[in-house]
């Protein structure tokens, strides 16, 4: 019985942290903070901005995201859809708005140890 309760506790806590990650990512996108955003990135993250992308370290990704926020200062960010796969991956689709236009943001979150991290993120101009 204790084993079942322990497993239940672990699954609930990992789901809530996954939600916390998505909430913190949304705050970072709304405020235009590349430093805060990359805290939730995987060690190497696939990053795509306007059809240009590759796999980047956190330091490289921070520089690219910082340039993006400079070029397109945020007005708002909202999630349009959130979901998960049977394999435990989470995906989020959102809309990032700026004076220069809006972007569809697609994120794939992967569980690494006990935390969900952004494994893939793309910004596509709408």
C-alpha positions in Angstrom: 0.0 0.0 0.0 2.8 2.4 0.9 4.5 1.6 -2.4 1.3 2.6 -4.3 1.0 5.9 -2.4 4.7 6.6 -3.1 4.2 6.1 -6.9 1.0 8.2 -6.8 2.9 11.0 -5.0 5.7 10.9 -7.5 3.4 11.1 -10.5 1.4 14.0 -9.1 4.6 15.9 -8.2 6.1 15.4 -11.7 2.9 16.6 -13.3 2.7 19.7 -11.1 6.4 20.5 -11.9 5.7 20.2 -15.6 2.9 22.7 -15.2 5.2 24.9 -13.2 7.7 24.8 -16.0 5.1 25.9 -18.6 4.0 28.7 -16.3 7.5 29.9 -15.8 8.2 29.7 -19.6 5.1 31.8 -20.2 6.3 34.5 -17.7 9.7 34.6 -19.3 8.2 35.0 -22.8 5.8 37.7 -21.6 8.6 39.7 -20.0 11.1 39.1 -22.7 13.7 37.6 -20.4 16.1 35.3 -22.2 18.0 34.6 -19.0 14.8 33.3 -17.3 13.7 31.4 -20.3 16.8 29.3 -20.7 16.6 28.2 -17.1 14.0 25.8 -18.4 15.9 24.6 -21.4 17.5 21.2 -21.8 21.3 21.1 -21.8 21.0 21.1 -25.6 17.8 22.4 -27.1 16.5 22.5 -30.6 15.7 26.2 -31.3 14.1 27.5 -34.5 13.4 31.2 -35.2 11.8 32.1 -38.5 12.9 29.0 -40.4 16.5 29.1 -39.1 17.4 26.7 -36.4 19.7 24.1 -35.0 20.6 22.4 -31.7 22.1 24.9 -29.3 23.7 24.9 -25.8 22.0 27.1 -23.2 24.6 29.9 -23.7 24.1 29.9 -27.5 20.3 29.7 -27.2 20.3 32.6 -24.7 22.1 34.8 -27.2 19.6 33.9 -30.0 16.6 34.4 -27.8 18.0 37.7 -26.6 18.3 38.9 -30.2 14.8 37.8 -30.9 13.4 39.7 -27.9 15.4 42.8 -29.0 14.0 42.6 -32.6 10.5 41.6 -31.4 9.8 43.1 -27.9 7.0 41.2 -26.3 3.5 42.6 -25.9 2.0 39.3 -24.7 2.2 35.6 -24.7 -0.7 33.1 -24.2 -1.0 29.4 -24.6 -3.4 28.2 -27.2 -3.1 24.4 -26.6 -1.4 22.1 -24.2 -1.2 18.3 -24.4 0.9 15.2 -23.7 1.8 12.0 -25.4 1.5 8.5 -24.0 5.3 8.4 -23.8 5.3 11.3 -21.3 6.3 14.2 -23.6 4.4 17.4 -23.2 3.7 19.9 -26.0 2.5 23.5 -25.8 1.4 25.8 -28.6 1.2 29.5 -27.9 1.0 32.9 -29.5 3.8 35.5 -28.9 2.8 39.0 -29.9 5.0 42.0 -30.6 4.5 45.4 -32.4 6.2 43.8 -35.4 3.7 40.9 -35.6 2.8 37.7 -33.9 4.5 34.3 -33.8 3.2 30.8 -33.2 5.4 29.2 -30.5 5.6 25.4 -30.4 7.4 23.7 -27.5 8.2 20.1 -26.7 8.9 19.4 -23.1 10.8 16.3 -22.0 11.2 14.9 -18.5 14.8 14.8 -17.5 15.3 13.1 -14.2 12.4 14.5 -12.2 12.0 17.8 -14.1 10.3 18.9 -17.3 12.6 20.9 -19.6 12.1 22.6 -23.0 13.7 20.2 -25.5 12.4 21.9 -28.7 11.1 25.4 -29.2 10.2 27.2 -32.5 9.0 30.7 -33.3 7.1 30.9 -36.6 5.8 34.2 -37.9 2.0 34.1 -38.5 
